[in-house]
Amino acid sequence: MSAIAARQTIELERDPAHIDFQEIRPFPGAGVVTATGRGSYARTAPDRFGFPRLARARRKRHHGFATGDLVRASIPRGKWAGTWTGRISVRASGKHSLSTPVGRCTVSHRNLRLLQRADGYAYSYRQEFTE
């Protein structure tokens, strides 16, 4: 009996006598959700006195991607050649910045494949340690 079947047995029967506790395995880790925000509405960047310094882009989405999207980048050549997965910061030029566990690199929007849209949260998985 698998762990899923054991959980279904628990839900259906509600009788502890019918549960095989040897088959139920604890979840080995925990999902971690971090709030990252959905961006700001400010359309200017202020200087140190609070006056508008420059005009920001009027759109949050560039070349089909938004800051915070989870993407897979297939970089054909160069220092960062290979396949990388991470979150991006978009640029209007199409040369987006990819954050990977190893570091940040610049990648063209042509080499990106969307895995998950940015929804204001970052999802990860953490291994739980038992004593």
PyMOL CGO cylinders between C-alpha atoms (Angstrom):
from pymol import cmd
from pymol.cgo import CYLINDER

trace = [
    CYLINDER, 0.00, 0.00, 0.00, 1.43, 3.38, -0.97, 0.3, 1, 1, 1, 1, 1, 1,
    CYLINDER, 1.43, 3.38, -0.97, 1.42, 6.47, 1.21, 0.3, 1, 1, 1, 1, 1, 1,
    CYLINDER, 1.42, 6.47, 1.21, -1.29, 8.05, -0.96, 0.3, 1, 1, 1, 1, 1, 1,
    CYLINDER, -1.29, 8.05, -0.96, -3.49, 5.00, -0.63, 0.3, 1, 1, 1, 1, 1, 1,
    CYLINDER, -3.49, 5.00, -0.63, -2.90, 5.04, 3.14, 0.3, 1, 1, 1, 1, 1, 1,
    CYLINDER, -2.90, 5.04, 3.14, -4.02, 8.69, 3.31, 0.3, 1, 1, 1, 1, 1, 1,
    CYLINDER, -4.02, 8.69, 3.31, -7.12, 7.86, 1.28, 0.3, 1, 1, 1, 1, 1, 1,
    CYLINDER, -7.12, 7.86, 1.28, -7.83, 5.00, 3.67, 0.3, 1, 1, 1, 1, 1, 1,
    CYLINDER, -7.83, 5.00, 3.67, -7.57, 7.44, 6.59, 0.3, 1, 1, 1, 1, 1, 1,
    CYLINDER, -7.57, 7.44, 6.59, -9.95, 9.86, 4.96, 0.3, 1, 1, 1, 1, 1, 1,
    CYLINDER, -9.95, 9.86, 4.96, -12.48, 7.23, 3.92, 0.3, 1, 1, 1, 1, 1, 1,
    CYLINDER, -12.48, 7.23, 3.92, -12.58, 4.94, 6.89, 0.3, 1, 1, 1, 1, 1, 1,
    CYLINDER, -12.58, 4.94, 6.89, -11.54, 7.16, 9.81, 0.3, 1, 1, 1, 1, 1, 1,
    CYLINDER, -11.54, 7.16, 9.81, -10.68, 4.03, 11.74, 0.3, 1, 1, 1, 1, 1, 1,
    CYLINDER, -10.68, 4.03, 11.74, -7.09, 3.77, 13.09, 0.3, 1, 1, 1, 1, 1, 1,
    CYLINDER, -7.09, 3.77, 13.09, -7.31, -0.02, 13.19, 0.3, 1, 1, 1, 1, 1, 1,
    CYLINDER, -7.31, -0.02, 13.19, -7.18, -0.18, 9.37, 0.3, 1, 1, 1, 1, 1, 1,
    CYLINDER, -7.18, -0.18, 9.37, -4.06, 1.98, 8.91, 0.3, 1, 1, 1, 1, 1, 1,
    CYLINDER, -4.06, 1.98, 8.91, -0.74, 0.37, 8.06, 0.3, 1, 1, 1, 1, 1, 1,
    CYLINDER, -0.74, 0.37, 8.06, 1.67, 2.82, 9.73, 0.3, 1, 1, 1, 1, 1, 1,
    CYLINDER, 1.67, 2.82, 9.73, 4.71, 1.10, 8.18, 0.3, 1, 1, 1, 1, 1, 1,
    CYLINDER, 4.71, 1.10, 8.18, 3.70, 2.39, 4.72, 0.3, 1, 1, 1, 1, 1, 1,
    CYLINDER, 3.70, 2.39, 4.72, 3.17, 6.04, 5.69, 0.3, 1, 1, 1, 1, 1, 1,
    CYLINDER, 3.17, 6.04, 5.69, 6.34, 8.04, 5.10, 0.3, 1, 1, 1, 1, 1, 1,
    CYLINDER, 6.34, 8.04, 5.10, 6.84, 11.61, 6.33, 0.3, 1, 1, 1, 1, 1, 1,
    CYLINDER, 6.84, 11.61, 6.33, 7.37, 14.31, 3.75, 0.3, 1, 1, 1, 1, 1, 1,
    CYLINDER, 7.37, 14.31, 3.75, 11.18, 14.72, 3.50, 0.3, 1, 1, 1, 1, 1, 1,
    CYLINDER, 11.18, 14.72, 3.50, 11.19, 18.51, 3.26, 0.3, 1, 1, 1, 1, 1, 1,
    CYLINDER, 11.19, 18.51, 3.26, 9.16, 21.64, 3.34, 0.3, 1, 1, 1, 1, 1, 1,
    CYLINDER, 9.16, 21.64, 3.34, 7.99, 24.07, 0.70, 0.3, 1, 1, 1, 1, 1, 1,
    CYLINDER, 7.99, 24.07, 0.70, 9.12, 27.62, 1.32, 0.3, 1, 1, 1, 1, 1, 1,
    CYLINDER, 9.12, 27.62, 1.32, 7.11, 30.59, 0.03, 0.3, 1, 1, 1, 1, 1, 1,
    CYLINDER, 7.11, 30.59, 0.03, 8.71, 34.03, 0.06, 0.3, 1, 1, 1, 1, 1, 1,
    CYLINDER, 8.71, 34.03, 0.06, 6.81, 37.23, -0.69, 0.3, 1, 1, 1, 1, 1, 1,
    CYLINDER, 6.81, 37.23, -0.69, 8.61, 39.14, -3.45, 0.3, 1, 1, 1, 1, 1, 1,
    CYLINDER, 8.61, 39.14, -3.45, 5.99, 41.75, -4.33, 0.3, 1, 1, 1, 1, 1, 1,
    CYLINDER, 5.99, 41.75, -4.33, 4.32, 42.59, -7.61, 0.3, 1, 1, 1, 1, 1, 1,
    CYLINDER, 4.32, 42.59, -7.61, 6.42, 45.60, -8.57, 0.3, 1, 1, 1, 1, 1, 1,
    CYLINDER, 6.42, 45.60, -8.57, 5.96, 49.31, -7.99, 0.3, 1, 1, 1, 1, 1, 1,
    CYLINDER, 5.96, 49.31, -7.99, 3.73, 51.79, -9.74, 0.3, 1, 1, 1, 1, 1, 1,
    CYLINDER, 3.73, 51.79, -9.74, 6.29, 54.62, -9.54, 0.3, 1, 1, 1, 1, 1, 1,
    CYLINDER, 6.29, 54.62, -9.54, 7.09, 55.87, -13.03, 0.3, 1, 1, 1, 1, 1, 1,
    CYLINDER, 7.09, 55.87, -13.03, 10.07, 58.04, -12.07, 0.3, 1, 1, 1, 1, 1, 1,
    CYLINDER, 10.07, 58.04, -12.07, 13.21, 57.47, -10.07, 0.3, 1, 1, 1, 1, 1, 1,
    CYLINDER, 13.21, 57.47, -10.07, 13.76, 60.29, -7.57, 0.3, 1, 1, 1, 1, 1, 1,
    CYLINDER, 13.76, 60.29, -7.57, 17.09, 61.90, -6.81, 0.3, 1, 1, 1, 1, 1, 1,
    CYLINDER, 17.09, 61.90, -6.81, 18.32, 62.41, -3.25, 0.3, 1, 1, 1, 1, 1, 1,
    CYLINDER, 18.32, 62.41, -3.25, 16.09, 65.48, -2.85, 0.3, 1, 1, 1, 1, 1, 1,
    CYLINDER, 16.09, 65.48, -2.85, 12.95, 63.69, -4.06, 0.3, 1, 1, 1, 1, 1, 1,
    CYLINDER, 12.95, 63.69, -4.06, 12.70, 65.33, -7.48, 0.3, 1, 1, 1, 1, 1, 1,
    CYLINDER, 12.70, 65.33, -7.48, 12.11, 63.16, -10.56, 0.3, 1, 1, 1, 1, 1, 1,
    CYLINDER, 12.11, 63.16, -10.56, 15.43, 62.08, -12.03, 0.3, 1, 1, 1, 1, 1, 1,
    CYLINDER, 15.43, 62.08, -12.03, 14.43, 59.90, -14.99, 0.3, 1, 1, 1, 1, 1, 1,
    CYLINDER, 14.43, 59.90, -14.99, 11.37, 58.36, -16.61, 0.3, 1, 1, 1, 1, 1, 1,
    CYLINDER, 11.37, 58.36, -16.61, 10.90, 54.64, -16.11, 0.3, 1, 1, 1, 1, 1, 1,
    CYLINDER, 10.90, 54.64, -16.11, 9.32, 52.31, -18.65, 0.3, 1, 1, 1, 1, 1, 1,
    CYLINDER, 9.32, 52.31, -18.65, 5.54, 52.53, -18.90, 0.3, 1, 1, 1, 1, 1, 1,
    CYLINDER, 5.54, 52.53, -18.90, 5.20, 48.77, -19.15, 0.3, 1, 1, 1, 1, 1, 1,
    CYLINDER, 5.20, 48.77, -19.15, 6.11, 46.03, -16.69, 0.3, 1, 1, 1, 1, 1, 1,
    CYLINDER, 6.11, 46.03, -16.69, 6.25, 43.30, -19.34, 0.3, 1, 1, 1, 1, 1, 1,
    CYLINDER, 6.25, 43.30, -19.34, 8.97, 43.31, -22.01, 0.3, 1, 1, 1, 1, 1, 1,
    CYLINDER, 8.97, 43.31, -22.01, 9.22, 40.75, -24.83, 0.3, 1, 1, 1, 1, 1, 1,
    CYLINDER, 9.22, 40.75, -24.83, 6.61, 38.59, -23.07, 0.3, 1, 1, 1, 1, 1, 1,
    CYLINDER, 6.61, 38.59, -23.07, 8.45, 38.42, -19.74, 0.3, 1, 1, 1, 1, 1, 1,
    CYLINDER, 8.45, 38.42, -19.74, 8.06, 40.26, -16.43, 0.3, 1, 1, 1, 1, 1, 1,
    CYLINDER, 8.06, 40.26, -16.43, 10.47, 40.69, -13.55, 0.3, 1, 1, 1, 1, 1, 1,
    CYLINDER, 10.47, 40.69, -13.55, 10.18, 37.68, -11.24, 0.3, 1, 1, 1, 1, 1, 1,
    CYLINDER, 10.18, 37.68, -11.24, 9.22, 35.12, -13.91, 0.3, 1, 1, 1, 1, 1, 1,
    CYLINDER, 9.22, 35.12, -13.91, 10.78, 31.69, -13.47, 0.3, 1, 1, 1, 1, 1, 1,
    CYLINDER, 10.78, 31.69, -13.47, 12.50, 30.80, -16.75, 0.3, 1, 1, 1, 1, 1, 1,
    CYLINDER, 12.50, 30.80, -16.75, 14.84, 28.26, -18.28, 0.3, 1, 1, 1, 1, 1, 1,
    CYLINDER, 14.84, 28.26, -18.28, 17.61, 29.80, -20.37, 0.3, 1, 1, 1, 1, 1, 1,
    CYLINDER, 17.61, 29.80, -20.37, 19.47, 27.86, -23.05, 0.3, 1, 1, 1, 1, 1, 1,
    CYLINDER, 19.47, 27.86, -23.05, 22.59, 29.91, -23.64, 0.3, 1, 1, 1, 1, 1, 1,
    CYLINDER, 22.59, 29.91, -23.64, 24.38, 28.64, -26.78, 0.3, 1, 1, 1, 1, 1, 1,
    CYLINDER, 24.38, 28.64, -26.78, 27.86, 30.12, -26.30, 0.3, 1, 1, 1, 1, 1, 1,
    CYLINDER, 27.86, 30.12, -26.30, 30.00, 32.31, -24.10, 0.3, 1, 1, 1, 1, 1, 1,
    CYLINDER, 30.00, 32.31, -24.10, 31.05, 32.18, -20.46, 0.3, 1, 1, 1, 1, 1, 1,
    CYLINDER, 31.05, 32.18, -20.46, 27.55, 31.15, -19.31, 0.3, 1, 1, 1, 1, 1, 1,
    CYLINDER, 27.55, 31.15, -19.31, 26.94, 28.57, -22.06, 0.3, 1, 1, 1, 1, 1, 1,
    CYLINDER, 26.94, 28.57, -22.06, 24.53, 25.85, -21.00, 0.3, 1, 1, 1, 1, 1, 1,
    CYLINDER, 24.53, 25.85, -21.00, 21.06, 25.53, -19.53, 0.3, 1, 1, 1, 1, 1, 1,
    CYLINDER, 21.06, 25.53, -19.53, 20.16, 27.65, -16.51, 0.3, 1, 1, 1, 1, 1, 1,
    CYLINDER, 20.16, 27.65, -16.51, 16.98, 27.99, -14.47, 0.3, 1, 1, 1, 1, 1, 1,
    CYLINDER, 16.98, 27.99, -14.47, 16.16, 31.02, -12.36, 0.3, 1, 1, 1, 1, 1, 1,
    CYLINDER, 16.16, 31.02, -12.36, 14.25, 34.26, -11.96, 0.3, 1, 1, 1, 1, 1, 1,
    CYLINDER, 14.25, 34.26, -11.96, 14.72, 37.16, -14.34, 0.3, 1, 1, 1, 1, 1, 1,
    CYLINDER, 14.72, 37.16, -14.34, 14.79, 40.94, -14.17, 0.3, 1, 1, 1, 1, 1, 1,
    CYLINDER, 14.79, 40.94, -14.17, 13.51, 42.31, -17.46, 0.3, 1, 1, 1, 1, 1, 1,
    CYLINDER, 13.51, 42.31, -17.46, 15.00, 45.12, -19.52, 0.3, 1, 1, 1, 1, 1, 1,
    CYLINDER, 15.00, 45.12, -19.52, 13.28, 46.99, -22.34, 0.3, 1, 1, 1, 1, 1, 1,
    CYLINDER, 13.28, 46.99, -22.34, 16.20, 46.16, -24.65, 0.3, 1, 1, 1, 1, 1, 1,
    CYLINDER, 16.20, 46.16, -24.65, 15.46, 42.41, -24.46, 0.3, 1, 1, 1, 1, 1, 1,
    CYLINDER, 15.46, 42.41, -24.46, 18.73, 41.58, -22.70, 0.3, 1, 1, 1, 1, 1, 1,
    CYLINDER, 18.73, 41.58, -22.70, 17.30, 40.32, -19.42, 0.3, 1, 1, 1, 1, 1, 1,
    CYLINDER, 17.30, 40.32, -19.42, 19.23, 39.58, -16.23, 0.3, 1, 1, 1, 1, 1, 1,
    CYLINDER, 19.23, 39.58, -16.23, 18.95, 35.99, -14.98, 0.3, 1, 1, 1, 1, 1, 1,
    CYLINDER, 18.95, 35.99, -14.98, 19.50, 35.18, -11.29, 0.3, 1, 1, 1, 1, 1, 1,
    CYLINDER, 19.50, 35.18, -11.29, 20.78, 31.63, -10.78, 0.3, 1, 1, 1, 1, 1, 1,
    CYLINDER, 20.78, 31.63, -10.78, 22.09, 29.94, -7.64, 0.3, 1, 1, 1, 1, 1, 1,
    CYLINDER, 22.09, 29.94, -7.64, 25.61, 30.43, -9.05, 0.3, 1, 1, 1, 1, 1, 1,
    CYLINDER, 25.61, 30.43, -9.05, 25.25, 34.14, -9.91, 0.3, 1, 1, 1, 1, 1, 1,
    CYLINDER, 25.25, 34.14, -9.91, 23.69, 36.65, -12.31, 0.3, 1, 1, 1, 1, 1, 1,
    CYLINDER, 23.69, 36.65, -12.31, 24.10, 36.61, -16.07, 0.3, 1, 1, 1, 1, 1, 1,
    CYLINDER, 24.10, 36.61, -16.07, 22.68, 38.53, -19.01, 0.3, 1, 1, 1, 1, 1, 1,
    CYLINDER, 22.68, 38.53, -19.01, 20.60, 36.55, -21.49, 0.3, 1, 1, 1, 1, 1, 1,
    CYLINDER, 20.60, 36.55, -21.49, 18.60, 37.44, -24.58, 0.3, 1, 1, 1, 1, 1, 1,
    CYLINDER, 18.60, 37.44, -24.58, 14.82, 37.02, -24.53, 0.3, 1, 1, 1, 1, 1, 1,
    CYLINDER, 14.82, 37.02, -24.53, 15.20, 34.70, -27.55, 0.3, 1, 1, 1, 1, 1, 1,
    CYLINDER, 15.20, 34.70, -27.55, 16.96, 32.10, -25.39, 0.3, 1, 1, 1, 1, 1, 1,
    CYLINDER, 16.96, 32.10, -25.39, 14.34, 32.02, -22.61, 0.3, 1, 1, 1, 1, 1, 1,
    CYLINDER, 14.34, 32.02, -22.61, 11.47, 29.63, -22.00, 0.3, 1, 1, 1, 1, 1, 1,
    CYLINDER, 11.47, 29.63, -22.00, 8.82, 30.56, -19.43, 0.3, 1, 1, 1, 1, 1, 1,
    CYLINDER, 8.82, 30.56, -19.43, 8.28, 28.04, -16.62, 0.3, 1, 1, 1, 1, 1, 1,
    CYLINDER, 8.28, 28.04, -16.62, 6.10, 30.09, -14.25, 0.3, 1, 1, 1, 1, 1, 1,
    CYLINDER, 6.10, 30.09, -14.25, 4.70, 33.59, -14.35, 0.3, 1, 1, 1, 1, 1, 1,
    CYLINDER, 4.70, 33.59, -14.35, 5.56, 36.01, -11.54, 0.3, 1, 1, 1, 1, 1, 1,
    CYLINDER, 5.56, 36.01, -11.54, 2.67, 36.15, -9.06, 0.3, 1, 1, 1, 1, 1, 1,
    CYLINDER, 2.67, 36.15, -9.06, 4.35, 38.09, -6.24, 0.3, 1, 1, 1, 1, 1, 1,
    CYLINDER, 4.35, 38.09, -6.24, 5.84, 35.03, -4.52, 0.3, 1, 1, 1, 1, 1, 1,
    CYLINDER, 5.84, 35.03, -4.52, 9.00, 32.94, -4.87, 0.3, 1, 1, 1, 1, 1, 1,
    CYLINDER, 9.00, 32.94, -4.87, 8.62, 29.21, -4.30, 0.3, 1, 1, 1, 1, 1, 1,
    CYLINDER, 8.62, 29.21, -4.30, 11.44, 26.93, -3.20, 0.3, 1, 1, 1, 1, 1, 1,
    CYLINDER, 11.44, 26.93, -3.20, 12.05, 23.66, -1.43, 0.3, 1, 1, 1, 1, 1, 1,
    CYLINDER, 12.05, 23.66, -1.43, 14.08, 23.18, 1.75, 0.3, 1, 1, 1, 1, 1, 1,
    CYLINDER, 14.08, 23.18, 1.75, 15.33, 19.90, 3.14, 0.3, 1, 1, 1, 1, 1, 1,
    CYLINDER, 15.33, 19.90, 3.14, 14.25, 19.30, 6.74, 0.3, 1, 1, 1, 1, 1, 1,
    CYLINDER, 14.25, 19.30, 6.74, 16.83, 18.05, 9.19, 0.3, 1, 1, 1, 1, 1, 1,
    CYLINDER, 16.83, 18.05, 9.19, 15.80, 15.68, 11.95, 0.3, 1, 1, 1, 1, 1, 1,
    CYLINDER, 15.80, 15.68, 11.95, 17.63, 15.30, 15.22, 0.3, 1, 1, 1, 1, 1, 1,
]
cmd.load_cgo(trace, "trace")
